[in-house]
Amino acid sequence: MSNMNVTRRSFVGAAGVAAALGLAACGSSNASSSSSAGSAAGSAAAGSSAASTEVEAVNGFDPNDAKTVYVSPSWVKSVIDGNEDASKSYVLMEVGWGEVEDDTAYTEAHIPGAVHMNTDYIEEPEKWNYRTPEEFTELFKNYGITQDTTVIVYGAKGTDSADDRMAWAALWAGVKNVKALDGGLEAWTAAGYDTETTVNDPKPTEEDFGVTIPAHPEYVLSIDEVKDKLANDQDFRLCSVRSYKEYCGETSGYSYIDRAGEPKGAVWAHDTDDGSYFIDGATVTTDKINEYLKDYDASTDNSLAFYCGTGWRATIPCLICYQEGVKEFALYDGGWFEWQMDGANEVQLGDPTKGDVQYVTVADLSTDKAVKS
């Protein structure tokens, strides 16, 4: 399996968005028989979950523990084959932006039985924050997901964060067991497993989700909650996981964000896009996060909120902290995109640890910092 940091252990568009969020939109005419909620594989597995298979554990975390998020290709394969407890009821999804017909990463090759999840289905179009609880309730119903369904997500590459964005949404909503395939499809194919091109439709359920969404509202902070913590909680650290040039205000990092900077008081936890959170084929642990935060007088012992531009990258450290039982942390969903919408919001330009920082307001910022396409 390539060079994944593992230890071997033995363990028993608008119309499309509306359709995905509405009950009338669910079809399964061309679904694969391999897996997805209520699939033939999942049903057949019910009687065989006691079968033992040798799987790999990423960074030593037991993949059958509900708190473990990042799992290996061999464990996902074992679930598909019906050998794990999770085989009884699971949904496997490849997550990316765009409708299924426009997502070539999915249509050209995906894990057998995987359905496609468009990130537009989980984000509202104004600030790209998570959609309403009512919309998530309908979406999960249409994808056959209840709080007791094991949700397994993955992206095309190990550094992708669309799948992590979906995983954090599922935990916030109340799904008890959420997994992310470490290394994505690249790790799956490197392990020698087959792919398919069949477009698999999600299979809806009539079951109630089982808990009011969100079951864990504390996992996501609003901009007002972040401002309150910055002003009144000395233990709080607002952690940027954007590039260093974004952190220092040299670029917004986005073609559609004209202003660059960070909320006043933000510390830098390194960039999830440059490989800092995916090293030697595996997602890092909190040891690495603490290494990144040390220069900013912060650690996972603080009360933390992670953010990026629009809430994708920041879900990666959130999932790592969740997996390792960090006491107090959350996602600031709005990120820089929402922060720079209000001219009165305070901004820092530069790195406070280097002594070259300036403090201004959003209204003072230039509007020429968008990434040129």
C-alpha positions in Angstrom: 0.0 0.0 0.0 2.3 2.8 -1.1 4.0 4.6 1.8 1.1 5.2 4.1 2.1 5.7 7.7 0.3 2.7 9.1 0.7 -0.2 11.4 -0.6 -3.6 10.5 -3.3 -4.9 12.9 -6.0 -7.5 12.7 -9.5 -6.2 13.2 -12.7 -8.4 13.2 -25.9 23.3 -10.3 -29.2 25.0 -8.7 -31.7 22.6 -10.1 -29.5 19.7 -9.1 -29.1 21.2 -5.6 -32.9 21.5 -5.3 -33.3 18.0 -6.5 -30.8 16.6 -4.0 -32.5 18.4 -1.1 -36.0 17.4 -2.1 -37.6 14.0 -1.6 -38.9 13.8 -5.2 -35.4 13.8 -6.6 -34.2 10.4 -5.3 -33.7 7.6 -7.9 -31.7 4.4 -7.9 -32.2 3.0 -11.4 -28.5 2.7 -12.2 -27.1 2.1 -8.8 -24.3 -0.4 -8.4 -25.0 -3.5 -6.4 -21.6 -3.1 -4.6 -22.6 -0.7 -1.8 -24.4 2.4 -0.5 -27.2 2.7 2.1 -29.3 -0.4 2.1 -27.4 -1.9 -0.7 -27.1 -5.6 -1.5 -23.6 -5.6 -0.1 -24.6 -3.9 3.1 -27.6 -6.2 3.6 -25.6 -9.4 2.9 -22.9 -8.2 5.3 -25.3 -8.3 8.2 -24.7 -12.0 8.8 -20.9 -11.9 8.2 -19.6 -9.0 10.3 -17.9 -11.3 12.7 -15.5 -12.5 10.0 -12.0 -11.3 10.7 -9.9 -9.6 8.1 -6.4 -8.2 8.3 -6.6 -4.4 7.8 -4.3 -1.5 8.3 -4.8 1.1 11.0 -3.8 4.7 10.1 -1.4 5.9 12.8 -2.4 3.0 15.0 -6.1 4.1 15.6 -8.6 1.3 15.6 -10.8 1.7 12.5 -13.7 0.0 14.2 -13.7 2.6 17.0 -16.5 5.1 16.3 -14.2 8.0 17.3 -11.6 7.0 14.6 -12.0 9.1 11.5 -9.1 8.4 9.1 -9.1 4.8 7.9 -7.1 2.8 5.4 -8.1 1.4 2.0 -7.9 -2.1 3.4 -10.5 -1.3 6.0 -12.9 0.3 3.5 -12.4 -2.8 1.2 -13.2 -5.0 4.2 -16.4 -3.0 4.8 -17.5 -3.4 1.2 -16.7 -7.2 1.4 -19.0 -7.5 4.3 -16.4 -8.3 7.0 -16.9 -5.4 9.4 -19.7 -4.3 11.8 -20.0 -1.2 9.6 -20.9 -3.4 6.7 -24.4 -3.7 8.1 -25.4 -0.1 7.2 -23.1 2.3 5.5 -23.0 4.9 2.7 -19.8 5.3 0.7 -19.4 8.6 -1.1 -16.9 10.4 -3.2 -17.2 14.1 -2.4 -16.4 16.9 -4.9 -17.7 20.1 -6.3 -20.3 20.1 -9.1 -23.0 17.8 -10.3 -22.0 14.2 -11.0 -21.9 14.6 -14.8 -19.4 17.5 -14.4 -17.1 15.8 -11.8 -14.7 13.9 -14.0 -12.8 12.6 -11.0 -15.9 10.6 -10.1 -17.1 9.6 -13.6 -13.7 8.5 -14.8 -13.1 6.2 -11.8 -14.4 5.7 -8.3 -14.6 3.0 -5.6 -17.2 0.4 -6.5 -20.5 1.3 -5.1 -19.6 4.9 -4.2 -22.2 7.6 -4.7 -21.3 11.1 -5.6 -21.8 14.1 -3.2 -21.8 17.6 -4.6 -20.5 20.1 -2.0 -23.2 22.5 -3.2 -25.7 20.2 -1.4 -24.1 21.0 2.0 -23.3 24.7 1.5 -25.5 27.7 1.1 -24.5 29.9 -1.9 -24.1 33.3 -0.1 -21.3 32.7 2.4 -20.7 29.0 1.6 -21.5 28.1 5.2 -23.3 24.9 6.1 -26.9 24.7 5.0 -29.8 24.7 7.5 -30.7 21.7 9.7 -33.9 21.3 7.7 -31.9 21.0 4.4 -29.5 18.5 6.0 -32.5 16.5 7.2 -33.8 16.1 3.7 -30.4 15.5 2.2 -29.5 12.7 4.6 -32.9 11.1 4.0 -32.3 11.2 0.3 -28.9 9.6 0.7 -30.2 6.9 3.1 -28.4 8.3 6.1 -29.5 8.1 9.7 -27.5 8.7 12.9 -26.7 5.0 12.9 -25.4 4.8 9.4 -21.7 4.6 9.0 -20.7 7.4 6.6 -17.5 6.8 4.6 -16.2 9.7 2.6 -13.2 10.2 0.3 -11.7 12.5 -2.3 -9.7 12.0 -5.4 -6.4 12.9 -3.6 -5.0 12.7 -0.1 -4.8 16.5 0.2 -8.4 17.1 -0.9 -10.6 18.6 1.7 -14.1 18.4 0.2 -14.6 15.0 1.8 -13.4 16.3 5.2 -15.9 19.1 4.8 -18.6 16.5 4.4 -17.3 14.4 7.3 -17.4 17.3 9.7 -21.0 18.2 8.6 -22.1 14.6 9.3 -20.6 14.7 12.8 -22.1 18.1 13.5 -25.5 16.7 12.3 -25.2 13.7 14.6 -24.0 10.7 12.6 -22.3 8.5 15.2 -19.7 6.8 13.0 -17.9 8.9 10.3 -14.9 7.7 8.4 -12.6 9.4 5.8 -10.4 7.2 3.5 -6.9 8.4 4.2 -5.2 9.3 1.0 -8.4 9.2 -1.0 -8.8 7.4 -4.3 -5.0 7.6 -4.9 -4.4 5.4 -1.9 -7.2 3.0 -3.0 -5.7 2.5 -6.4 -2.1 2.3 -5.0 -3.3 -0.6 -2.8 -4.3 -2.4 -6.0 -8.1 -2.3 -5.6 -10.5 -2.0 -8.5 -12.5 1.0 -9.5 -15.6 1.4 -11.6 -17.3 4.1 -13.8 -20.9 3.2 -13.1 -22.8 6.2 -11.7 -24.5 5.0 -8.5 -27.6 6.8 -7.4 -28.1 7.3 -3.6 -30.8 5.1 -2.1 -33.2 7.1 0.1 -34.6 5.9 3.4 -37.9 6.5 5.1 -36.4 6.2 8.5 -36.1 9.2 10.7 -32.6 10.5 11.2 -32.9 9.7 14.9 -31.9 13.0 16.5 -32.6 16.7 15.9 -30.0 18.2 13.6 -27.5 19.5 14.6 -26.9 17.1 17.5 -23.6 18.9 18.1 -24.0 22.7 17.5 -20.8 23.3 19.5 -18.8 21.9 16.6 -19.4 24.9 14.4 -19.0 28.6 15.6 -20.6 31.6 14.0 -18.8 34.8 13.4 -20.5 36.4 16.4 -19.3 33.6 18.6 -15.8 33.9 17.3 -15.8 37.7 18.0 -17.1 37.1 21.5 -14.4 34.6 22.3 -11.6 36.8 20.8 -12.8 39.6 23.1 -13.5 37.7 26.3 -11.8 34.4 26.4 -8.0 34.6 27.1 -7.6 30.9 26.5 -9.1 31.1 23.0 -7.0 30.8 19.8 -8.4 31.4 16.3 -6.3 29.2 14.1 -5.8 29.9 10.4 -4.9 26.9 8.2 -4.5 29.0 5.1 -1.2 29.5 3.1 1.4 31.7 4.7 0.9 34.3 2.0 -2.8 34.3 2.8 -2.1 34.6 6.5 0.2 37.5 6.0 -2.3 39.3 3.7 -0.4 39.1 0.5 -3.2 37.3 -1.3 -6.8 36.3 -0.6 -6.1 32.9 -2.0 -9.4 33.0 -4.0 -10.4 34.3 -7.4 -13.7 35.6 -5.9 -12.3 37.3 -2.7 -10.8 40.7 -3.4 -9.4 41.5 0.0 -6.6 39.8 1.9 -5.8 39.6 5.6 -6.8 37.7 8.7 -9.1 38.4 11.6 -7.2 40.4 14.3 -5.7 37.9 16.7 -5.5 34.9 14.4 -2.6 32.5 14.7 -1.1 30.3 12.0 -1.5 26.5 12.1 0.1 26.0 8.7 -1.6 25.2 5.4 -3.5 22.0 4.7 -3.1 22.4 1.0 0.7 22.3 0.9 1.1 18.8 2.4 1.6 20.0 6.0 -1.3 17.9 7.1 -0.7 14.9 4.9 2.8 13.6 5.3 4.3 10.3 4.0 0.9 9.2 2.8 -1.0 9.7 6.0 -2.9 12.5 7.8 -0.9 13.9 10.6 -1.8 13.7 14.4 -2.2 16.4 17.0 1.6 16.2 17.7 2.1 17.9 14.3 -0.6 20.5 15.0 1.0 21.4 18.3 4.4 21.7 16.5 2.7 24.2 14.2 1.0 26.2 16.9 4.0 26.4 19.3 5.5 29.5 17.7 2.2 31.3 18.4 1.9 30.4 22.0 -0.9 28.0 21.3 -1.6 24.3 21.6 -4.4 21.8 21.6 -4.7 22.6 25.4 -6.2 25.9 24.4 -9.8 26.5 23.3 -9.4 26.4 19.5 -11.3 27.4 16.4 -10.0 26.5 13.0 -10.8 28.4 9.9 -9.7 28.9 6.3 -11.3 30.8 3.4 -14.7 29.1 3.2 -14.5 26.2 5.7 -13.0 23.3 3.7 -9.4 23.1 4.7 -10.2 23.9 8.4 -12.2 20.7 8.8 -9.1 18.6 8.5 -7.6 19.7 11.9 -11.1 19.5 13.3 -11.3 15.8 12.4 -7.8 15.2 13.8 -8.7 16.8 17.1 -12.0 14.9 17.2 -10.3 11.6 16.6 -7.8 12.2 19.4 -10.2 13.6 22.0 -9.0 17.2 22.2 -11.1 18.9 24.8 -12.3 22.1 23.2 -12.2 23.0 19.5 -14.6 23.9 16.7 -14.8 25.1 13.1 -15.3 28.8 12.4 -17.4 28.1 9.3 -17.5 31.5 7.7 -13.7 32.0 7.6 -12.0 34.9 5.9 -14.8 35.0 3.2 -17.4 36.0 5.8 -15.1 38.2 7.9 -14.1 40.4 5.0 -17.8 41.1 4.2 -18.1 43.7 7.0 -16.0 46.8 6.7 -15.9 47.3 10.4 -14.3 44.0 11.2 -10.7 44.2 12.6 -7.9 42.8 10.5 -4.3 42.0 10.9 -1.8 42.2 8.0 1.5 40.4 8.6 2.8 37.9 11.1 2.7 39.0 14.8 5.6 36.7 15.6 7.8 38.5 13.1 7.0 42.0 14.4 5.8 43.3 11.1 2.0 43.2 11.7 -0.4 46.1 11.0 -3.9 46.3 12.4 -6.6 47.9 10.2 -10.3 47.3 9.4 -11.8 45.6 6.4 -12.8 49.0 5.0 -9.1 50.0 4.9 -8.1 47.0 2.7 -7.3 47.2 -1.0 -9.5 45.2 -3.3 -6.8 43.9 -5.6 -5.7 40.7 -3.8 -7.9 38.1 -5.6 -6.0 35.3 -7.3 -5.9 36.0 -11.0 -7.4 33.2 -13.1 
